[in-house]
């Protein structure tokens, strides 16, 4: 039974990732990316890495997605944003992400009610993750944080309104 859940969750993750890549609208892409990250969290849970699953949901699907939404909000300014929000609030747009999220929710409910077991892999606790992050992967963790910081600074400068220069050379 766990194998079936694993394949369903994998299919949801792959489909959500493909949908994220092919969306022209950034917010739609973010919705599918969140679903993809949630599916990966379920996969970690099914493999017995409960702590990694929690970290996946809290850090990636939570904190980093909030950062991405914040960046998109900074880049979309003015009347065009109001019109775009009206388009986003149409019910038809939410069908795809809602169905995928429902599949993941039903799977997690099934695992909790019927007691999923980690038939493969081994349980990873917080101490092991901490030792790995502050040990051999310290450089990779710091590089990832610097990359996120550079992306945030770049988005801020892209979204900052351009100041007009007057004839006297003063900025207004």
C-alpha positions as CSV (number, residue, x, y, z in Angstrom):
1,X,0.0,0.0,0.0
2,X,2.9,2.4,0.8
3,X,4.3,1.7,-2.7
4,X,1.0,2.8,-4.3
5,X,1.0,6.0,-2.2
6,X,4.6,6.6,-3.2
7,X,3.8,6.3,-6.9
8,X,0.7,8.6,-6.6
9,X,2.6,11.2,-4.7
10,X,5.5,11.0,-7.2
11,X,3.1,11.5,-10.1
12,X,1.6,14.5,-8.3
13,X,5.1,15.9,-7.8
14,X,6.1,15.5,-11.4
15,X,2.9,16.8,-12.8
16,X,3.0,19.9,-10.5
17,X,6.6,20.5,-11.4
18,X,5.8,20.3,-15.2
19,X,2.8,22.6,-14.7
20,X,5.0,25.1,-12.7
21,X,7.6,25.2,-15.5
22,X,5.0,25.7,-18.3
23,X,2.9,28.5,-16.6
24,X,3.3,32.0,-18.0
25,X,1.9,33.6,-15.0
26,X,4.3,33.7,-12.1
27,X,1.7,33.3,-9.3
28,X,0.2,30.2,-11.1
29,X,3.7,28.8,-11.3
30,X,4.2,29.5,-7.6
31,X,1.0,27.6,-6.7
32,X,2.2,24.6,-8.6
33,X,5.7,24.9,-7.1
34,X,4.1,24.9,-3.6
35,X,2.2,21.7,-4.5
36,X,5.4,20.1,-5.8
37,X,7.2,20.9,-2.6
38,X,4.4,19.5,-0.5
39,X,4.4,16.3,-2.6
40,X,8.2,16.0,-2.0
41,X,7.5,16.4,1.8
42,X,4.9,13.5,1.6
43,X,7.6,11.4,-0.3
44,X,10.1,12.1,2.5
45,X,7.4,11.0,5.1
46,X,6.7,7.8,3.2
47,X,10.4,7.0,3.1
48,X,10.7,7.4,6.8
49,X,12.4,10.8,6.9
50,X,9.7,12.4,9.1
51,X,11.9,15.3,10.2
52,X,13.0,16.0,6.6
53,X,9.4,16.0,5.6
54,X,8.6,18.6,8.2
55,X,11.6,20.7,7.2
56,X,10.5,20.5,3.5
57,X,7.0,21.8,4.4
58,X,8.1,24.5,6.9
59,X,11.2,25.8,5.1
60,X,10.5,25.4,1.4
61,X,6.7,25.3,1.0
62,X,6.4,27.9,3.8
63,X,9.2,30.4,4.3
64,X,10.8,30.4,0.8
65,X,7.4,30.6,-1.0
66,X,6.5,33.6,1.2
67,X,9.7,35.2,0.0
68,X,8.8,34.4,-3.6
69,X,5.3,35.9,-3.2
70,X,6.8,39.0,-1.6
71,X,9.2,39.4,-4.6
72,X,6.3,39.1,-7.1
73,X,4.3,41.6,-5.1
74,X,7.2,44.0,-5.3
75,X,7.5,43.6,-9.1
76,X,3.8,43.9,-9.8
77,X,2.9,47.5,-9.0
78,X,0.2,49.9,-10.1
79,X,-3.2,49.6,-11.8
80,X,-2.0,46.6,-13.8
81,X,-1.7,44.6,-10.5
82,X,-5.3,45.3,-9.6
83,X,-6.6,44.0,-12.9
84,X,-4.3,41.0,-12.7
85,X,-5.7,40.1,-9.2
86,X,-9.2,40.1,-10.7
87,X,-8.1,37.5,-13.2
88,X,-6.4,35.5,-10.5
89,X,-9.5,35.3,-8.4
90,X,-11.5,33.5,-11.1
91,X,-12.5,30.1,-9.8
92,X,-11.3,28.2,-12.9
93,X,-7.7,29.0,-12.2
94,X,-7.7,27.2,-8.9
95,X,-9.0,23.9,-10.2
96,X,-5.6,22.3,-11.1
97,X,-3.8,23.2,-7.9
98,X,-6.9,22.4,-5.8
99,X,-7.2,18.9,-7.2
100,X,-3.5,18.1,-6.7
101,X,-3.7,19.5,-3.1
102,X,-6.8,17.3,-2.5
103,X,-4.9,14.2,-3.7
104,X,-2.0,15.0,-1.3
105,X,-4.5,15.7,1.6
106,X,-6.3,12.4,1.1
107,X,-3.0,10.5,1.0
108,X,-1.8,12.1,4.2
109,X,-5.2,11.5,5.9
110,X,-4.9,7.8,4.8
111,X,-1.4,7.6,6.2
112,X,-2.4,9.1,9.5
113,X,-5.6,7.0,9.9
114,X,-4.3,3.7,8.8
115,X,-0.8,4.2,10.3
116,X,1.8,4.4,7.5
117,X,5.0,2.6,8.1
118,X,8.4,3.4,6.8
119,X,9.2,0.2,4.9
120,X,12.2,1.7,3.2
121,X,14.9,4.0,4.4
122,X,15.5,4.9,8.0
123,X,14.2,7.5,10.4
124,X,16.2,10.7,10.4
125,X,16.0,12.8,13.5
126,X,16.9,16.4,14.2
127,X,20.3,15.7,15.6
128,X,21.4,13.9,12.4
129,X,20.2,16.8,10.2
130,X,22.0,19.3,12.4
131,X,25.2,17.4,12.3
132,X,25.0,17.1,8.5
133,X,24.1,20.8,8.0
134,X,26.9,22.1,10.3
135,X,29.3,19.4,9.2
136,X,30.0,18.4,5.6
137,X,27.2,20.5,4.0
138,X,28.0,23.8,5.8
139,X,29.5,25.4,2.7
140,X,26.5,24.3,0.6
141,X,24.0,25.7,3.1
142,X,25.8,29.1,3.3
143,X,26.1,29.3,-0.5
144,X,22.3,28.7,-0.8
145,X,21.6,31.4,1.8
146,X,23.8,33.9,-0.1
147,X,22.0,33.0,-3.4
148,X,18.7,33.6,-1.8
149,X,19.9,37.0,-0.4
150,X,21.3,38.0,-3.9
151,X,17.9,37.1,-5.5
152,X,16.1,39.2,-2.9
153,X,18.4,42.2,-3.4
154,X,18.1,41.8,-7.2
155,X,14.3,41.6,-7.0
156,X,14.2,44.7,-4.8
157,X,16.3,46.7,-7.4
158,X,14.2,45.4,-10.3
159,X,11.0,46.4,-8.5
160,X,12.1,49.8,-7.3
161,X,10.5,52.6,-9.3
162,X,12.8,54.4,-11.6
163,X,13.3,58.0,-10.4
164,X,12.9,60.7,-13.1
165,X,15.7,63.2,-13.6
166,X,14.6,66.8,-14.0
167,X,16.3,69.3,-16.3
168,X,18.4,70.6,-13.4
169,X,19.8,67.2,-12.8
170,X,17.9,66.7,-9.5
171,X,15.9,63.5,-8.9
172,X,12.3,63.9,-8.1
